[in-house]
Amino acid sequence: MNAPRSNETMHAWAIEAYGGPDQLKLIELPLPRPRAGDVLIRMRGAEVGDWEAPVRSGKWPMEHPFPLVLGLAGSGAVAALDSGVSGFARATSSTPTATRSTTVRSLGAEWVVDYHSRDVEAEVPHGVTVISDYVVKADSLRLELLAAMVDAGTLRLEMQKVFAFENAPEALDLVLGHHVRGKVSIAMS
């Protein structure tokens, strides 16, 4: 899709039904409007993770109508917000394998959990709640601490590759190949 978008629409990688890789399509959608308690983010980048495949296939069904825009993690700037919204936090996360523990520690991690061979819930620090094998929910103070560590350089992020938005399916293929060291992301134009 090379057509320029209007100020009222956005381009998105989405699925119209659960299924395989052929379901992922670049489409044009109306810009969302913030409702009560919402924040609209103009995305500058999005992390690509192996969680995209179970969402796409329906193994992890989302409570959202089709078309369903893939992507669970990203960053950007506030474009609009509901008047009742205040306070924001930045976050970072990592899901290392046993062979990557040393690398993850060298990037600033104080604790590393090999989610392939250990009980993640038993390994996380007190005060952190595991929602699934991939997602950890922390409070705003912990997220602010992580952001400060990134700013100070004591916690670093290793990027394997940044793809152009148009090449999002290639980014997902790379991640699903399970040979990624670091993060894979998509840069929005």
C-alpha positions as CSV (number, residue, x, y, z in Angstrom):
1,M,0.0,0.0,0.0
2,N,1.9,3.0,-1.3
3,A,-1.0,5.5,-1.3
4,P,-0.6,8.4,1.1
5,R,-3.0,8.3,4.0
6,S,-5.3,11.2,4.9
7,N,-5.2,13.0,8.3
8,E,-8.2,10.8,9.3
9,T,-6.7,7.4,8.5
10,M,-3.7,5.3,9.3
11,H,-1.9,2.3,7.7
12,A,-1.8,-0.8,9.9
13,W,-0.8,-4.5,9.7
14,A,-3.9,-6.3,10.6
15,I,-5.8,-9.6,10.3
16,E,-9.4,-9.9,9.2
17,A,-9.7,-13.5,10.5
18,Y,-7.6,-15.8,12.6
19,G,-5.3,-18.0,10.6
20,G,-1.8,-18.4,9.1
21,P,0.8,-15.9,7.8
22,D,-1.4,-15.1,4.7
23,Q,-3.9,-13.4,7.0
24,L,-1.6,-10.5,7.8
25,K,-2.4,-7.6,5.4
26,L,-1.4,-3.9,5.2
27,I,-4.7,-2.0,5.4
28,E,-6.0,1.5,5.9
29,L,-8.1,2.2,9.0
30,P,-9.8,5.3,10.4
31,L,-7.7,7.0,13.1
32,P,-9.0,5.9,16.6
33,R,-10.5,8.5,18.8
34,P,-9.7,8.5,22.5
35,R,-12.6,7.5,24.7
36,A,-12.9,8.0,28.5
37,G,-9.6,7.1,30.1
38,D,-7.8,6.5,26.7
39,V,-4.5,7.8,25.4
40,L,-3.9,7.9,21.6
41,I,-0.2,7.2,20.7
42,R,1.3,8.1,17.4
43,M,3.6,5.1,17.0
44,R,7.2,5.7,16.1
45,G,8.3,2.1,16.6
46,A,6.9,-1.3,17.5
47,E,8.5,-4.4,18.9
48,V,8.0,-7.6,17.0
49,G,7.6,-10.6,19.3
50,D,6.8,-14.3,19.0
51,W,3.5,-13.6,20.6
52,E,2.2,-12.2,17.3
53,A,1.8,-15.8,15.9
54,P,-0.6,-17.1,18.6
55,V,-2.6,-13.9,18.4
56,R,-2.8,-14.2,14.6
57,S,-3.7,-17.9,14.7
58,G,-6.4,-17.4,17.4
59,K,-4.5,-19.4,20.0
60,W,-4.5,-16.2,22.0
61,P,-7.8,-14.7,21.0
62,M,-8.1,-11.0,21.6
63,E,-11.3,-9.4,22.8
64,H,-11.4,-7.0,19.9
65,P,-13.3,-7.0,16.6
66,F,-11.7,-7.6,13.2
67,P,-9.8,-6.1,11.7
68,L,-7.3,-6.8,14.5
69,V,-4.1,-4.7,14.4
70,L,-1.2,-6.9,15.6
71,G,1.4,-5.5,18.0
72,L,1.5,-5.5,21.8
73,A,4.5,-3.3,22.5
74,G,5.7,-0.1,21.0
75,S,6.7,3.5,21.6
76,G,5.6,6.9,20.3
77,A,4.3,10.3,21.2
78,V,1.0,11.2,22.7
79,A,-1.3,12.4,19.9
80,A,-4.5,12.8,21.9
81,L,-5.9,11.9,25.3
82,D,-9.0,12.0,27.3
83,S,-9.2,14.8,29.9
84,G,-9.3,12.3,32.7
85,V,-5.9,10.9,31.9
86,S,-2.7,11.8,33.8
87,G,0.7,10.2,34.5
88,F,2.7,8.0,32.2
89,A,5.5,5.5,32.5
90,R,8.0,3.9,30.1
91,A,8.8,0.2,30.3
92,T,11.3,-2.4,28.9
93,S,11.4,-6.2,29.2
94,S,13.4,-9.2,28.2
95,T,12.8,-12.9,27.7
96,P,16.2,-14.6,27.6
97,T,17.0,-18.2,26.9
98,A,19.6,-20.1,29.0
99,T,22.3,-19.5,26.4
100,R,21.6,-15.7,26.5
101,S,21.8,-15.2,30.3
102,T,25.3,-13.8,30.2
103,T,24.4,-11.3,27.4
104,V,21.3,-10.2,29.2
105,R,23.3,-9.6,32.4
106,S,25.9,-7.6,30.4
107,L,23.0,-5.4,29.3
108,G,22.3,-4.5,32.9
109,A,19.8,-7.2,34.2
110,E,20.2,-8.0,37.9
111,W,18.1,-11.2,37.6
112,V,17.5,-13.5,34.7
113,V,14.9,-16.2,34.4
114,D,15.2,-19.0,31.8
115,Y,11.6,-19.4,31.0
116,H,12.3,-22.6,29.1
117,S,13.4,-24.5,32.2
118,R,12.2,-22.7,35.3
119,D,9.0,-21.6,36.9
120,V,8.8,-17.9,36.0
121,E,6.3,-17.1,38.7
122,A,8.7,-18.5,41.4
123,E,11.6,-16.5,40.0
124,V,10.3,-13.0,39.7
125,P,11.0,-10.4,42.4
126,H,8.4,-9.7,45.1
127,G,5.8,-7.2,43.9
128,V,5.9,-8.3,40.3
129,T,2.9,-10.3,39.0
130,V,3.3,-12.7,36.1
131,I,0.3,-12.5,33.8
132,S,1.5,-15.1,31.3
133,D,4.8,-16.7,30.3
134,Y,5.7,-13.6,28.3
135,V,4.2,-10.6,30.2
136,V,5.2,-9.3,33.6
137,K,3.1,-6.5,35.1
138,A,4.9,-4.1,37.3
139,D,3.8,-1.0,39.2
140,S,4.6,2.6,38.0
141,L,7.5,3.0,40.5
142,R,9.2,-0.1,39.1
143,L,8.7,1.1,35.6
144,E,10.1,4.5,36.5
145,L,13.2,2.8,38.0
146,L,13.7,0.8,34.8
147,A,13.4,4.0,32.7
148,A,16.0,5.7,34.9
149,M,18.3,2.8,34.5
150,V,18.0,3.0,30.7
151,D,18.6,6.8,30.9
152,A,21.7,6.2,33.1
153,G,23.0,3.5,30.8
154,T,23.0,0.8,33.4
155,L,20.3,-1.1,31.5
156,R,20.9,-1.4,27.8
157,L,18.8,-2.7,25.0
158,E,20.3,-4.9,22.2
159,M,18.7,-4.4,18.8
160,Q,19.1,-7.2,16.3
161,K,17.4,-5.4,13.4
162,V,15.0,-2.5,12.7
163,F,12.7,-3.1,9.7
164,A,10.8,-0.5,7.7
165,F,7.1,-0.5,8.3
166,E,6.4,-1.9,4.8
167,N,8.6,-5.0,5.7
168,A,6.7,-6.0,8.9
169,P,6.0,-9.6,7.7
170,E,9.8,-10.1,7.2
171,A,10.4,-8.9,10.8
172,L,7.8,-11.4,12.1
173,D,9.4,-14.2,10.0
174,L,12.8,-13.4,11.5
175,V,11.4,-13.5,15.1
176,L,9.5,-16.7,14.5
177,G,12.7,-18.3,13.2
178,H,13.9,-18.2,16.9
179,H,17.4,-17.1,16.0
180,V,17.1,-13.5,17.3
181,R,19.5,-12.1,19.8
182,G,18.1,-8.8,21.1
183,K,15.0,-7.1,19.9
184,V,13.5,-6.8,16.5
185,S,11.4,-3.7,15.8
186,I,9.6,-1.8,13.1
187,A,10.2,1.9,12.4
188,M,7.1,3.9,11.5
189,S,7.5,6.5,8.8
